[in-house]
Protein backbone atom coordinates (compact mmCIF):
# COMPACT_ATOMS: atom_id res chain seq x y z
CA UNK A 1 0.00 0.00 0.00
CA UNK A 2 1.23 3.50 -0.84
CA UNK A 3 1.10 6.48 1.48
CA UNK A 4 -1.50 8.13 -0.77
CA UNK A 5 -3.65 4.99 -0.63
CA UNK A 6 -3.46 4.94 3.16
CA UNK A 7 -4.44 8.60 3.48
CA UNK A 8 -7.39 8.04 1.15
CA UNK A 9 -8.55 4.95 3.03
CA UNK A 10 -8.35 6.74 6.38
CA UNK A 11 -10.25 9.81 5.17
CA UNK A 12 -12.99 7.67 3.65
CA UNK A 13 -13.43 5.59 6.79
CA UNK A 14 -13.82 8.65 9.02
CA UNK A 15 -16.14 10.34 6.54
CA UNK A 16 -18.38 7.25 6.57
CA UNK A 17 -18.44 7.47 10.37
CA UNK A 18 -19.59 11.12 10.15
CA UNK A 19 -16.52 12.44 11.97
CA UNK A 20 -16.68 16.23 11.69
CA UNK A 21 -12.96 16.78 11.06
CA UNK A 22 -12.43 13.60 9.08
CA UNK A 23 -9.72 14.97 6.81
CA UNK A 24 -7.64 16.52 9.60
CA UNK A 25 -8.04 13.60 11.99
CA UNK A 26 -7.15 11.11 9.27
CA UNK A 27 -3.99 13.05 8.45
CA UNK A 28 -2.91 13.26 12.09
CA UNK A 29 -3.45 9.54 12.61
CA UNK A 30 -1.72 8.47 9.42
CA UNK A 31 1.29 10.68 10.07
CA UNK A 32 1.67 9.58 13.68
CA UNK A 33 1.28 5.82 13.25
CA UNK A 34 3.12 5.55 9.93
CA UNK A 35 5.97 7.81 10.99
CA UNK A 36 5.50 10.09 7.99
CA UNK A 37 4.96 13.83 7.55
CA UNK A 38 2.88 16.23 5.52
CA UNK A 39 5.92 16.78 3.32
CA UNK A 40 6.05 13.03 2.62
CA UNK A 41 2.38 13.03 1.59
CA UNK A 42 3.05 15.81 -0.92
CA UNK A 43 6.45 14.84 -2.26
CA UNK A 44 6.37 11.04 -1.89
CA UNK A 45 2.74 9.91 -2.25
CA UNK A 46 3.82 6.64 -3.90
CA UNK A 47 6.15 5.60 -1.07
CA UNK A 48 5.26 2.14 0.25
CA UNK A 49 3.99 1.85 3.81
CA UNK A 50 5.08 -1.04 6.01
CA UNK A 51 2.10 -3.42 6.51
CA UNK A 52 2.45 -3.33 10.30
CA UNK A 53 2.32 0.47 10.29
CA UNK A 54 -0.69 0.40 7.97
CA UNK A 55 -2.44 -1.97 10.40
CA UNK A 56 -1.65 0.38 13.29
CA UNK A 57 -3.22 3.22 11.32
CA UNK A 58 -6.35 1.16 10.64
CA UNK A 59 -6.71 0.26 14.32
CA UNK A 60 -6.40 3.93 15.30
CA UNK A 61 -8.90 4.95 12.61
CA UNK A 62 -11.37 2.39 13.99
CA UNK A 63 -11.00 3.92 17.45
CA UNK A 64 -11.65 7.40 16.06
CA UNK A 65 -14.67 6.17 14.09
CA UNK A 66 -16.06 4.79 17.37
CA UNK A 67 -15.87 8.26 18.92
CA UNK A 68 -12.52 8.29 20.75
CA UNK A 69 -10.96 11.76 20.43
CA UNK A 70 -8.01 11.94 18.09
CA UNK A 71 -5.61 13.36 20.67
CA UNK A 72 -6.40 10.57 23.12
CA UNK A 73 -5.54 8.11 20.37
CA UNK A 74 -2.27 9.93 19.69
CA UNK A 75 -1.62 10.16 23.42
CA UNK A 76 -0.69 13.83 23.51
CA UNK A 77 -1.89 17.32 22.69
CA UNK A 78 -0.19 20.68 22.22
CA UNK A 79 -1.04 23.58 24.52
CA UNK A 80 0.59 26.99 24.52
CA UNK A 81 3.38 25.67 22.30
CA UNK A 82 4.21 22.76 24.62
CA UNK A 83 3.54 19.04 24.21
CA UNK A 84 1.41 17.38 26.90
CA UNK A 85 0.97 13.65 27.28
CA UNK A 86 -2.53 12.46 28.22
CA UNK A 87 -3.94 9.60 30.28
CA UNK A 88 -7.52 8.52 31.05
CA UNK A 89 -7.34 10.49 34.34
CA UNK A 90 -6.53 13.82 32.67
CA UNK A 91 -8.58 16.24 30.62
CA UNK A 92 -7.25 17.26 27.25
CA UNK A 93 -5.84 20.78 27.51
CA UNK A 94 -7.94 22.75 25.04
CA UNK A 95 -7.30 26.05 23.23
CA UNK A 96 -9.97 27.93 25.21
CA UNK A 97 -7.94 27.36 28.38
CA UNK A 98 -5.06 29.34 26.87
CA UNK A 99 -7.27 32.34 27.70
CA UNK A 100 -6.57 31.65 31.38
CA UNK A 101 -2.80 31.64 30.79
CA UNK A 102 -3.05 34.91 28.86
CA UNK A 103 -5.08 36.51 31.65
CA UNK A 104 -2.48 36.03 34.39
CA UNK A 105 0.80 36.28 32.48
CA UNK A 106 1.18 40.09 32.66
CA UNK A 107 0.68 40.08 36.44
CA UNK A 108 3.12 37.19 36.93
CA UNK A 109 5.78 38.83 34.80
CA UNK A 110 5.38 42.06 36.74
CA UNK A 111 5.65 40.40 40.14
CA UNK A 112 8.57 38.22 39.04
CA UNK A 113 10.47 41.24 37.74
CA UNK A 114 9.80 43.23 40.89
CA UNK A 115 10.44 40.49 43.45
CA UNK A 116 12.84 38.20 41.60
CA UNK A 117 10.40 35.32 41.63
CA UNK A 118 6.77 34.31 42.04
CA UNK A 119 4.77 31.29 43.16
CA UNK A 120 1.79 29.74 41.36
CA UNK A 121 -0.79 27.30 42.70
CA UNK A 122 -2.63 25.30 40.04
CA UNK A 123 -5.68 23.61 41.53
CA UNK A 124 -6.80 20.48 39.68
CA UNK A 125 -3.65 20.51 37.59
CA UNK A 126 -4.42 17.42 35.45
CA UNK A 127 -1.74 17.30 32.77
CA UNK A 128 -0.09 20.33 34.36
CA UNK A 129 -0.88 22.37 31.28
CA UNK A 130 -1.76 25.69 32.91
CA UNK A 131 1.07 25.69 35.45
CA UNK A 132 3.69 24.49 32.98
CA UNK A 133 2.64 26.98 30.30
CA UNK A 134 3.08 29.76 32.87
CA UNK A 135 6.47 28.42 33.97
CA UNK A 136 7.65 28.29 30.37
CA UNK A 137 6.74 31.96 29.94
CA UNK A 138 8.06 33.21 33.31
CA UNK A 139 11.51 31.71 34.04
CA UNK A 140 11.58 33.13 37.59
CA UNK A 141 8.33 31.41 38.55
CA UNK A 142 7.75 28.19 40.48
CA UNK A 143 4.49 26.25 40.67
CA UNK A 144 2.68 23.72 42.80
CA UNK A 145 0.26 21.52 40.87
CA UNK A 146 -2.53 20.02 42.98
CA UNK A 147 -4.70 17.09 42.03
CA UNK A 148 -6.59 14.37 43.87
CA UNK A 149 -5.64 11.82 41.20
CA UNK A 150 -2.26 10.10 41.58
CA UNK A 151 -2.35 9.21 37.88
CA UNK A 152 -2.90 12.84 36.90
CA UNK A 153 -0.02 13.96 39.11
CA UNK A 154 2.29 11.36 37.57
CA UNK A 155 1.28 12.62 34.13
CA UNK A 156 1.88 16.24 35.15
CA UNK A 157 5.31 15.30 36.52
CA UNK A 158 6.16 13.56 33.25
CA UNK A 159 5.03 16.59 31.26
CA UNK A 160 7.15 18.86 33.46
CA UNK A 161 10.17 16.65 32.83
CA UNK A 162 9.58 16.37 29.09
CA UNK A 163 9.29 20.16 28.80
CA UNK A 164 12.37 20.86 30.91
CA UNK A 165 10.37 22.42 33.76
CA UNK A 166 10.49 19.78 36.50
CA UNK A 167 12.92 21.80 38.61
CA UNK A 168 10.27 24.47 39.15
CA UNK A 169 7.14 22.28 39.32
CA UNK A 170 6.00 20.40 42.42
CA UNK A 171 3.09 17.94 42.10
CA UNK A 172 1.08 17.52 45.31
CA UNK A 173 -1.76 15.10 45.93
CA UNK A 174 -4.39 17.06 47.80
CA UNK A 175 -8.14 17.60 47.95
CA UNK A 176 -8.03 21.24 46.88
CA UNK A 177 -6.18 23.17 49.64
CA UNK A 178 -6.08 20.31 52.14
CA UNK A 179 -2.30 19.70 52.06
CA UNK A 180 -1.14 23.06 50.72
CA UNK A 181 0.93 25.74 52.41
CA UNK A 182 0.99 29.25 50.96
CA UNK A 183 1.37 31.94 50.18
CA UNK A 184 1.14 32.21 46.39
CA UNK A 185 1.13 35.19 44.08
CA UNK A 186 -1.42 33.56 41.75
CA UNK A 187 -3.94 30.76 42.21
CA UNK A 188 -5.29 29.33 38.94
CA UNK A 189 -7.89 26.64 38.32
CA UNK A 190 -9.85 25.03 35.54
CA UNK A 191 -12.18 23.17 37.90
CA UNK A 192 -15.07 20.81 37.18
CA UNK A 193 -17.96 23.06 36.15
CA UNK A 194 -20.53 20.88 34.36
CA UNK A 195 -23.67 20.27 36.38
CA UNK A 196 -24.26 16.61 37.17
CA UNK A 197 -27.47 16.46 35.17
CA UNK A 198 -25.75 17.87 32.07
CA UNK A 199 -23.03 15.21 31.90
CA UNK A 200 -25.15 12.84 29.82
CA UNK A 201 -25.85 15.59 27.27
CA UNK A 202 -22.18 16.21 26.44
CA UNK A 203 -20.60 15.18 23.14
CA UNK A 204 -19.65 11.50 23.16
CA UNK A 205 -15.96 12.43 22.82
CA UNK A 206 -16.23 14.23 26.17
CA UNK A 207 -18.86 12.10 27.89
CA UNK A 208 -17.20 8.76 27.16
CA UNK A 209 -13.52 9.62 27.33
CA UNK A 210 -12.87 12.60 29.64
CA UNK A 211 -12.63 11.69 33.35
CA UNK A 212 -16.01 12.37 34.97
CA UNK A 213 -14.36 13.59 38.17
CA UNK A 214 -12.75 16.43 36.21
CA UNK A 215 -16.10 17.42 34.68
CA UNK A 216 -18.75 17.02 37.39
CA UNK A 217 -19.23 20.28 39.26
CA UNK A 218 -22.15 19.08 41.37
CA UNK A 219 -25.85 19.83 41.15
CA UNK A 220 -25.38 23.35 39.78
CA UNK A 221 -21.80 23.06 38.49
CA UNK A 222 -20.49 25.47 41.13
CA UNK A 223 -19.19 23.20 43.90
CA UNK A 224 -15.51 23.75 43.14
CA UNK A 225 -15.91 27.52 42.91
CA UNK A 226 -17.49 27.57 46.37
CA UNK A 227 -14.47 25.77 47.80
CA UNK A 228 -11.94 27.96 46.01
CA UNK A 229 -13.69 31.22 46.86
CA UNK A 230 -14.04 30.28 50.52
CA UNK A 231 -10.39 29.30 51.04
CA UNK A 232 -8.21 31.04 48.45
CA UNK A 233 -7.64 34.25 50.38
CA UNK A 234 -5.76 32.39 53.12
CA UNK A 235 -3.21 31.15 50.56
CA UNK A 236 -2.56 34.40 48.67
CA UNK A 237 0.26 36.89 48.91
CA UNK A 238 -0.91 40.47 49.54
CA UNK A 239 -2.51 41.81 46.35
CA UNK A 240 -2.40 38.33 44.84
CA UNK A 241 -4.72 37.06 42.12
CA UNK A 242 -7.16 34.21 41.62
CA UNK A 243 -8.04 33.26 38.04
CA UNK A 244 -10.58 30.58 37.15
CA UNK A 245 -11.97 29.13 33.96
CA UNK A 246 -15.78 29.03 33.86
CA UNK A 247 -18.58 27.60 31.78
CA UNK A 248 -19.94 30.15 29.33
CA UNK A 249 -23.18 30.66 31.31
CA UNK A 250 -21.54 30.95 34.74
CA UNK A 251 -20.03 34.43 34.79
CA UNK A 252 -22.61 36.04 37.05
CA UNK A 253 -22.94 33.10 39.46
CA UNK A 254 -19.18 32.66 39.93
CA UNK A 255 -18.68 36.41 40.29
CA UNK A 256 -21.28 36.50 43.08
CA UNK A 257 -19.57 33.63 44.91
CA UNK A 258 -16.18 35.31 44.92
CA UNK A 259 -17.48 38.77 45.74
CA UNK A 260 -19.45 37.34 48.67
CA UNK A 261 -16.20 35.72 49.87
CA UNK A 262 -14.37 39.05 49.95
CA UNK A 263 -12.93 39.33 46.44
CA UNK A 264 -13.18 42.06 43.84
CA UNK A 265 -13.56 41.23 40.14
CA UNK A 266 -10.67 42.58 38.10
CA UNK A 267 -11.37 41.13 34.69
CA UNK A 268 -13.66 38.89 32.68
CA UNK A 269 -12.23 37.41 29.48
CA UNK A 270 -13.90 35.73 26.53
CA UNK A 271 -12.54 32.71 24.67
CA UNK A 272 -11.84 32.33 20.97
CA UNK A 273 -15.54 31.82 20.26
CA UNK A 274 -16.56 34.96 22.15
CA UNK A 275 -17.93 33.11 25.20
CA UNK A 276 -17.25 34.16 28.79
CA UNK A 277 -14.37 31.89 29.83
CA UNK A 278 -12.08 33.38 32.53
CA UNK A 279 -12.59 35.52 35.63
CA UNK A 280 -9.77 37.20 37.57
CA UNK A 281 -10.19 38.32 41.18
CA UNK A 282 -8.16 39.98 43.92
CA UNK A 283 -8.89 40.25 47.66
CA UNK A 284 -10.61 43.45 48.74
C-alpha positions as CSV (number, residue, x, y, z in Angstrom):
1,X,0.0,0.0,0.0
2,X,1.2,3.5,-0.8
3,X,1.1,6.5,1.5
4,X,-1.5,8.1,-0.8
5,X,-3.7,5.0,-0.6
6,X,-3.5,4.9,3.2
7,X,-4.4,8.6,3.5
8,X,-7.4,8.0,1.1
9,X,-8.5,5.0,3.0
10,X,-8.3,6.7,6.4
11,X,-10.3,9.8,5.2
12,X,-13.0,7.7,3.6
13,X,-13.4,5.6,6.8
14,X,-13.8,8.6,9.0
15,X,-16.1,10.3,6.5
16,X,-18.4,7.3,6.6
17,X,-18.4,7.5,10.4
18,X,-19.6,11.1,10.2
19,X,-16.5,12.4,12.0
20,X,-16.7,16.2,11.7
21,X,-13.0,16.8,11.1
22,X,-12.4,13.6,9.1
23,X,-9.7,15.0,6.8
24,X,-7.6,16.5,9.6
25,X,-8.0,13.6,12.0
26,X,-7.2,11.1,9.3
27,X,-4.0,13.0,8.4
28,X,-2.9,13.3,12.1
29,X,-3.4,9.5,12.6
30,X,-1.7,8.5,9.4
31,X,1.3,10.7,10.1
32,X,1.7,9.6,13.7
33,X,1.3,5.8,13.3
34,X,3.1,5.5,9.9
35,X,6.0,7.8,11.0
36,X,5.5,10.1,8.0
37,X,5.0,13.8,7.6
38,X,2.9,16.2,5.5
39,X,5.9,16.8,3.3
40,X,6.0,13.0,2.6
41,X,2.4,13.0,1.6
42,X,3.0,15.8,-0.9
43,X,6.5,14.8,-2.3
44,X,6.4,11.0,-1.9
45,X,2.7,9.9,-2.3
46,X,3.8,6.6,-3.9
47,X,6.1,5.6,-1.1
48,X,5.3,2.1,0.2
49,X,4.0,1.8,3.8
50,X,5.1,-1.0,6.0
51,X,2.1,-3.4,6.5
52,X,2.5,-3.3,10.3
53,X,2.3,0.5,10.3
54,X,-0.7,0.4,8.0
55,X,-2.4,-2.0,10.4
56,X,-1.6,0.4,13.3
57,X,-3.2,3.2,11.3
58,X,-6.3,1.2,10.6
59,X,-6.7,0.3,14.3
60,X,-6.4,3.9,15.3
61,X,-8.9,4.9,12.6
62,X,-11.4,2.4,14.0
63,X,-11.0,3.9,17.4
64,X,-11.7,7.4,16.1
65,X,-14.7,6.2,14.1
66,X,-16.1,4.8,17.4
67,X,-15.9,8.3,18.9
68,X,-12.5,8.3,20.7
69,X,-11.0,11.8,20.4
70,X,-8.0,11.9,18.1
71,X,-5.6,13.4,20.7
72,X,-6.4,10.6,23.1
73,X,-5.5,8.1,20.4
74,X,-2.3,9.9,19.7
75,X,-1.6,10.2,23.4
76,X,-0.7,13.8,23.5
77,X,-1.9,17.3,22.7
78,X,-0.2,20.7,22.2
79,X,-1.0,23.6,24.5
80,X,0.6,27.0,24.5
81,X,3.4,25.7,22.3
82,X,4.2,22.8,24.6
83,X,3.5,19.0,24.2
84,X,1.4,17.4,26.9
85,X,1.0,13.7,27.3
86,X,-2.5,12.5,28.2
87,X,-3.9,9.6,30.3
88,X,-7.5,8.5,31.1
89,X,-7.3,10.5,34.3
90,X,-6.5,13.8,32.7
91,X,-8.6,16.2,30.6
92,X,-7.2,17.3,27.2
93,X,-5.8,20.8,27.5
94,X,-7.9,22.8,25.0
95,X,-7.3,26.1,23.2
96,X,-10.0,27.9,25.2
97,X,-7.9,27.4,28.4
98,X,-5.1,29.3,26.9
99,X,-7.3,32.3,27.7
100,X,-6.6,31.7,31.4
101,X,-2.8,31.6,30.8
102,X,-3.0,34.9,28.9
103,X,-5.1,36.5,31.7
104,X,-2.5,36.0,34.4
105,X,0.8,36.3,32.5
106,X,1.2,40.1,32.7
107,X,0.7,40.1,36.4
108,X,3.1,37.2,36.9
109,X,5.8,38.8,34.8
110,X,5.4,42.1,36.7
111,X,5.6,40.4,40.1
112,X,8.6,38.2,39.0
113,X,10.5,41.2,37.7
114,X,9.8,43.2,40.9
115,X,10.4,40.5,43.5
116,X,12.8,38.2,41.6
117,X,10.4,35.3,41.6
118,X,6.8,34.3,42.0
119,X,4.8,31.3,43.2
120,X,1.8,29.7,41.4
121,X,-0.8,27.3,42.7
122,X,-2.6,25.3,40.0
123,X,-5.7,23.6,41.5
124,X,-6.8,20.5,39.7
125,X,-3.6,20.5,37.6
126,X,-4.4,17.4,35.5
127,X,-1.7,17.3,32.8
128,X,-0.1,20.3,34.4
129,X,-0.9,22.4,31.3
130,X,-1.8,25.7,32.9
131,X,1.1,25.7,35.5
132,X,3.7,24.5,33.0
133,X,2.6,27.0,30.3
134,X,3.1,29.8,32.9
135,X,6.5,28.4,34.0
136,X,7.7,28.3,30.4
137,X,6.7,32.0,29.9
138,X,8.1,33.2,33.3
139,X,11.5,31.7,34.0
140,X,11.6,33.1,37.6
141,X,8.3,31.4,38.6
142,X,7.8,28.2,40.5
143,X,4.5,26.3,40.7
144,X,2.7,23.7,42.8
145,X,0.3,21.5,40.9
146,X,-2.5,20.0,43.0
147,X,-4.7,17.1,42.0
148,X,-6.6,14.4,43.9
149,X,-5.6,11.8,41.2
150,X,-2.3,10.1,41.6
151,X,-2.3,9.2,37.9
152,X,-2.9,12.8,36.9
153,X,0.0,14.0,39.1
154,X,2.3,11.4,37.6
155,X,1.3,12.6,34.1
156,X,1.9,16.2,35.2
157,X,5.3,15.3,36.5
158,X,6.2,13.6,33.2
159,X,5.0,16.6,31.3
160,X,7.1,18.9,33.5
161,X,10.2,16.7,32.8
162,X,9.6,16.4,29.1
163,X,9.3,20.2,28.8
164,X,12.4,20.9,30.9
165,X,10.4,22.4,33.8
166,X,10.5,19.8,36.5
167,X,12.9,21.8,38.6
168,X,10.3,24.5,39.1
169,X,7.1,22.3,39.3
170,X,6.0,20.4,42.4
171,X,3.1,17.9,42.1
172,X,1.1,17.5,45.3
173,X,-1.8,15.1,45.9
174,X,-4.4,17.1,47.8
175,X,-8.1,17.6,48.0
176,X,-8.0,21.2,46.9
177,X,-6.2,23.2,49.6
178,X,-6.1,20.3,52.1
179,X,-2.3,19.7,52.1
180,X,-1.1,23.1,50.7
181,X,0.9,25.7,52.4
182,X,1.0,29.2,51.0
183,X,1.4,31.9,50.2
184,X,1.1,32.2,46.4
185,X,1.1,35.2,44.1
186,X,-1.4,33.6,41.8
187,X,-3.9,30.8,42.2
188,X,-5.3,29.3,38.9
189,X,-7.9,26.6,38.3
190,X,-9.8,25.0,35.5
191,X,-12.2,23.2,37.9
192,X,-15.1,20.8,37.2
193,X,-18.0,23.1,36.2
194,X,-20.5,20.9,34.4
195,X,-23.7,20.3,36.4
196,X,-24.3,16.6,37.2
197,X,-27.5,16.5,35.2
198,X,-25.8,17.9,32.1
199,X,-23.0,15.2,31.9
200,X,-25.1,12.8,29.8
201,X,-25.9,15.6,27.3
202,X,-22.2,16.2,26.4
203,X,-20.6,15.2,23.1
204,X,-19.7,11.5,23.2
205,X,-16.0,12.4,22.8
206,X,-16.2,14.2,26.2
207,X,-18.9,12.1,27.9
208,X,-17.2,8.8,27.2
209,X,-13.5,9.6,27.3
210,X,-12.9,12.6,29.6
211,X,-12.6,11.7,33.3
212,X,-16.0,12.4,35.0
213,X,-14.4,13.6,38.2
214,X,-12.8,16.4,36.2
215,X,-16.1,17.4,34.7
216,X,-18.8,17.0,37.4
217,X,-19.2,20.3,39.3
218,X,-22.1,19.1,41.4
219,X,-25.8,19.8,41.2
220,X,-25.4,23.3,39.8
221,X,-21.8,23.1,38.5
222,X,-20.5,25.5,41.1
223,X,-19.2,23.2,43.9
224,X,-15.5,23.7,43.1
225,X,-15.9,27.5,42.9
226,X,-17.5,27.6,46.4
227,X,-14.5,25.8,47.8
228,X,-11.9,28.0,46.0
229,X,-13.7,31.2,46.9
230,X,-14.0,30.3,50.5
231,X,-10.4,29.3,51.0
232,X,-8.2,31.0,48.4
233,X,-7.6,34.3,50.4
234,X,-5.8,32.4,53.1
235,X,-3.2,31.2,50.6
236,X,-2.6,34.4,48.7
237,X,0.3,36.9,48.9
238,X,-0.9,40.5,49.5
239,X,-2.5,41.8,46.3
240,X,-2.4,38.3,44.8
241,X,-4.7,37.1,42.1
242,X,-7.2,34.2,41.6
243,X,-8.0,33.3,38.0
244,X,-10.6,30.6,37.2
245,X,-12.0,29.1,34.0
246,X,-15.8,29.0,33.9
247,X,-18.6,27.6,31.8
248,X,-19.9,30.1,29.3
249,X,-23.2,30.7,31.3
250,X,-21.5,30.9,34.7
251,X,-20.0,34.4,34.8
252,X,-22.6,36.0,37.1
253,X,-22.9,33.1,39.5
254,X,-19.2,32.7,39.9
255,X,-18.7,36.4,40.3
256,X,-21.3,36.5,43.1
257,X,-19.6,33.6,44.9
258,X,-16.2,35.3,44.9
259,X,-17.5,38.8,45.7
260,X,-19.4,37.3,48.7
261,X,-16.2,35.7,49.9
262,X,-14.4,39.0,50.0
263,X,-12.9,39.3,46.4
264,X,-13.2,42.1,43.8
265,X,-13.6,41.2,40.1
266,X,-10.7,42.6,38.1
267,X,-11.4,41.1,34.7
268,X,-13.7,38.9,32.7
269,X,-12.2,37.4,29.5
270,X,-13.9,35.7,26.5
271,X,-12.5,32.7,24.7
272,X,-11.8,32.3,21.0
273,X,-15.5,31.8,20.3
274,X,-16.6,35.0,22.2
275,X,-17.9,33.1,25.2
276,X,-17.3,34.2,28.8
277,X,-14.4,31.9,29.8
278,X,-12.1,33.4,32.5
279,X,-12.6,35.5,35.6
280,X,-9.8,37.2,37.6
281,X,-10.2,38.3,41.2
282,X,-8.2,40.0,43.9
283,X,-8.9,40.2,47.7
284,X,-10.6,43.5,48.7
